[in-house]
Amino acid sequence: MKRTEITDFIKENNLLETCKESAGIYAITIDNYIAYIGQSKNIFQSCSQHIYNIENAGFNHEKKYELLLAAKLGGHKIDCH
């Protein structure tokens, strides 16, 4: 998935509805269970980057993205709050 398609993907899948473009702490959840906690100056931008990395986990071999991709492929709901 190209970066230009991320915004459309987020809107089509109703993701990041509660994310703001402000600083704070956020959590990535799998079926509403916390899988990752992060801190950012722009929560929406960081969560968008995580979604991009999940969709392209084959190129990014960080364990958290491999876990999130496996959960996504298994039909679990992944979101960022």
C-alpha positions as CSV (number, residue, x, y, z in Angstrom):
1,M,0.0,0.0,0.0
2,K,1.3,3.4,-1.0
3,R,1.4,6.2,1.6
4,T,-1.0,8.2,-0.6
5,E,-3.6,5.4,-0.1
6,I,-3.3,5.4,3.7
7,T,-5.8,8.2,4.2
8,D,-8.4,6.4,2.1
9,F,-7.8,3.1,3.8
10,I,-8.2,4.8,7.2
11,K,-11.5,6.4,6.2
12,E,-12.9,3.2,4.5
13,N,-12.2,1.1,7.6
14,N,-13.4,3.7,10.1
15,L,-10.0,3.8,11.8
16,L,-8.5,6.6,13.9
17,E,-11.9,8.3,14.5
18,T,-10.8,9.2,18.0
19,C,-7.3,10.3,17.1
20,K,-6.4,14.0,17.3
21,E,-3.6,15.9,15.6
22,S,-2.2,16.8,18.9
23,A,0.4,15.6,21.4
24,G,-0.3,12.8,23.8
25,I,-0.1,9.1,24.6
26,Y,-1.9,6.6,22.4
27,A,-2.5,2.8,22.3
28,I,-2.7,0.4,19.4
29,T,-5.3,-2.2,20.3
30,I,-6.2,-5.7,19.0
31,D,-9.8,-6.5,19.6
32,N,-9.8,-3.7,22.2
33,Y,-6.8,-5.2,24.1
34,I,-3.7,-3.0,24.3
35,A,-0.9,-4.3,22.1
36,Y,1.4,-1.2,22.0
37,I,1.6,2.2,23.8
38,G,3.3,5.2,22.3
39,Q,3.8,8.9,22.8
40,S,3.8,11.4,20.0
41,K,3.6,15.1,19.1
42,N,0.9,14.3,16.6
43,I,-1.1,11.2,17.5
44,F,-3.0,11.0,14.2
45,Q,0.3,11.1,12.2
46,S,1.9,8.4,14.3
47,C,-1.1,6.1,14.2
48,S,-1.2,6.6,10.4
49,Q,2.4,5.6,10.2
50,H,1.8,2.5,12.3
51,I,-1.1,1.5,9.9
52,Y,1.2,2.0,6.9
53,N,3.8,-0.2,8.6
54,I,1.3,-2.9,9.4
55,E,0.1,-2.9,5.7
56,N,3.8,-3.2,4.6
57,A,5.0,-5.5,7.4
58,G,6.8,-7.6,4.8
59,F,9.3,-4.7,4.3
60,N,9.5,-3.8,8.0
61,H,10.5,-6.7,10.2
62,E,9.9,-5.2,13.6
63,K,8.2,-7.7,15.8
64,K,5.3,-5.3,16.7
65,Y,4.3,-5.0,13.0
66,E,4.6,-8.7,12.4
67,L,2.3,-9.3,15.4
68,L,-0.2,-6.6,14.2
69,L,-0.2,-8.0,10.6
70,A,-0.8,-11.5,11.9
71,A,-3.7,-10.2,14.0
72,K,-5.1,-8.3,11.0
73,L,-4.9,-11.4,8.7
74,G,-6.6,-13.4,11.5
75,G,-9.6,-11.1,11.3
76,H,-9.0,-9.2,14.5
77,K,-9.9,-5.6,14.8
78,I,-6.9,-3.3,15.1
79,D,-7.3,0.3,16.0
80,C,-5.3,3.2,17.4
81,H,-6.7,5.5,20.2
